[in-house]
Amino acid sequence: MMDTTSNIENQVSDAEFWYSLQAEMLNSKHNLKVENMASLVEQSFMFSLFFRNFSDSDLLGYQQVLQLKNYGYAVLIDISEAQASKTSKSKTDNLALYKLLKNNLKDINNAIGPLIGNRICILFTQDFMEDKDSRIISKSLIKLFNDNNLTATIGIGSITSLQAIYSSFLEAIRALSFCNSNEHMHVNDARCLRKDLNYDYEDTEKHLLDAIRQRKVEAFDYFGILMNWIAPFNDLAKRNYIVEILILAAHAMRIEYPESMKKFNPLGKAKELMECQGSELHEWAFRQFTYITGIVRPRNSIDLSNKIVRLTKEYLEAHYTEDISLEDVAAQVNVSPQYFSKLIKKNTGFNFIDWLSMMRVRRAKELFNTTNLSIKEVCFMIGYKDPNYFSRIFKKRVGITPSEYIKTGSFRKKKNK
C-alpha cells in the first residue's frame, strides 16, 4: 500500500509535468529539433492511448503518422529506483531514455511512451507476430538496461488489434506483478501460475471477514489461504495485498469489537514492512494479523500440504464433470466421510460442495469466454444436470447470471474486433 501510494503520487506528479511540458513545447516559439518533435508526438500518442479517451479516428490518424501496424502488444517496464539512484542523483532523463530505446529497437516497429514514475510503456506492432518474439525482445531489453547500470522488470501483454490494445496494457500490468528484478513475464505465463489455485480470492476474503466478525478460529485458516494465493507475486505486489488484507481485518474488528480493537497504522509500519523480503513478508503478515484480531492458529490445524487434500484436489480436477459426492471422494482417499468433511474444511477454508462448485464455475466461465456453447450445454459439460440450479450457483459465485455474463463477454468480443 505504501509502495502503491508512492507510485500513484509519482505518476500523478509526472502526469501533470507531462501535460505542462506538452503545452510548453507546443506553444513555444523556439524551433524544436525534428527528432525531439517526433518523440513528443510519439509519447503524446502513447500517453493518450492509455490514460485518456481516444477515438477511432484519432487512433487511425496517429497510426498513419507513426506508421504503426494493425496488431501489437504492450510491454511495461519497471525501472528499479534503487538501482537508478545509485548511478545518478537525479531522475532518469526521459528524452535520453527514449533515444536509448529507440536506437536499440530501430529494426522493430514500435512506439515508446513517456517515463511516468519509474515505468515506461512500449507498444510493439506488426501485421504478423508470435508471443515468443515478445519474450526475446524483453530479454534483450533487460540486458540493455543492465548494460546502462539500471535494473528492469518487464510485464508483457498478449497480441491484440490496435483498437483493443488497452487490454494488452492491463495484461502487462498484471504480468509485471509476478516479476522480480531483471525478470520478464508474459501474461500467459502468469495465468499458468494461478492454475493450481482452485478457489476465488474474493470469496476467501469474504469468508475471512465473516470469520473475524464472529471471532472464529477459521479466520486464521482463511488468512493462510490468502497468503498462499499471493505467494507467486513479487515482493512489491505482496506488500500491497498484505496491507490491504490487514486494513480490512482491522476495519472488521473496529466495527464489531471497538472496545477490544488494537490500533493498526499501516503508515507507522511502513519501514518495518519494507525491510521484509520473501518469506519474511508472510511471517510479518501473520504476526500483524494475530495482533489485530487476537486470533491464533489452533494447535490441531493441519498443514496445507496434507496428502489427503492433495489427492482430493487431483481427483476433483480429473472428475469434476462427473456426478460425484463427498462420500465418493472420501472413499477414493480411504477416509470416513465425516473425517474427510472436517479435513477439507480445515485445510481449504471451504466445505466440499463449495470447492467443487468453484472449480465448475471457473470452467464454465472459460467455456463462455472461448466458445459459443449454450448455457444448457455448458451446464452438462461441467457436471450439473439442472440448468436452473447451475444458474443459481453461477450467480452466487460470479454475482451475475450466466446469460448476463455471456452478454458482457459478447460485448467485449465485438469491441475488440
Residue, then its C-alpha position, 0 to 999 in steps of 0.5 A: m500500500m505504501d509502495t502503491t501510494s508512492n507510485i500513484e503520487n509519482q505518476v500523478s506528479d509526472a502526469e501533470f509535468w507531462y501535460s505542462l511540458q506538452a503545452e510548453m513545447l507546443n506553444s513555444k516559439h523556439n524551433l524544436k529539433v525534428e527528432n525531439m518533435a517526433s518523440l513528443v508526438e510519439q509519447s503524446f500518442m502513447f500517453s493518450l492511448f492509455f490514460r485518456n479517451f481516444s477515438d477511432s479516428d484519432l487512433l487511425g490518424y496517429q497510426q498513419v503518422l507513426q506508421l504503426k501496424n494493425y496488431g501489437y502488444a504492450v510491454l511495461i517496464d519497471i525501472s528499479e529506483a534503487q538501482a537508478s539512484k545509485t548511478s545518478k542523483s537525479k531522475t532518469d532523463n526521459l528524452a535520453l531514455y527514449k533515444l536509448l530505446k529507440n536506437n536499440l529497437k530501430d529494426i522493430n516497429n514500435a512506439i515508446g511512451p513517456l517515463i511516468g514514475n519509474r515505468i515506461c510503456i512500449l507498444f510493439t506492432q506488426d501485421f504478423m507476430e508470435d508471443k515468443d518474439s515478445r519474450i526475446i525482445s524483453k530479454s534483450l531489453i533487460k540486458l540493455f538496461n543492465d548494460n546502462n547500470l539500471t535494473a528492469t522488470i518487464g510485464i508483457g501483454s498478449i497480441t491484440s488489434l490496435q483498437a483493443i490494445y488497452s487490454s494488452f496494457l492491463e495484461a502487462i500490468r498484471a504480468l509485471s506483478f509476478c516479476n522480480s528484478n531483471e525478470h520478464m513475464h508474459v501474461n500467459d505465463a502468469r495465468c499458468l501460475r494461478k492454475d493450481l489455485n482452485y478457489d476465488y480470492e474474493d470469496t476467501e476474503k469474504h469468508l475471512l471477514d465473516a470469520i473475524r466478525q464472529r471471532k472464529v478460529e477459521a479466520f486464521d485458516y482463511f488468512g493462510i489461504l490468502m497468503n498462499w494465493i499471493a505467494p507467486f507475486n513479487d515482493l512489491a505486489k505482496r506488500n500491497y495485498i498484505v496491507e490491504i488484507l490487514i486494513l480490512a481485518a482491522h476495519a472488521m474488528r473496529i466495527e464489531y469489537p471497538e472496545s477490544m480493537k488494537k490500533f493498526n497504522p499501516l503508515g507507522k509500519a511502513k519501514e518495518l514492512m519494507e525491510c521484509q523480503g520473501s518469506e519474511l513478508h508472510e511471517w510479518a503478515f501473520r504476526q500483524f494479523t494475530y495482533i489485530t484480531g487476537i486470533v491464533r492458529p489452533r494447535n490441531s490445524i493441519d498443514l496445507s500440504n496434507k496428502i489427503v487434500r492433495l489427492t482430493k484436489e487431483y481427483l476433483e480436477a480429473h472428475y469434476t464433470e462427473d456426478i460425484s459426492l463427498e462420500d465418493v471422494a472420501a472413499q477414493v482417499n480411504v477416509s470416513p466421510q465425516y473425517f474427510s468433511k472436517l479435513i477439507k474444511k480445515n485445510t481449504g477454508f471451504n466445505f466440499i460442495d463449495w470447492l467443487s462448485m468453484m472449480r465448475v464455475r471457473r470452467a464454465k466461465e472459460l467455456f463462455n469466454t472461448t466458445n459459443l456453447s449454450i448455457k444448457e450445454v455448458c451446464f452438462m459439460i461441467g457436471y450439473k444436470d439442472p440448468n436452473y440450479f447451475s444458474r443459481i450457483f453461477k450467480k452466487r459465485v460470479g454475482i451475475t447470471p450466466s446469460e448476463y455474463i455471456k452478454t458482457g463477454s459478447f460485448r467485449k468480443k465485438k469491441n475488440k474486433 
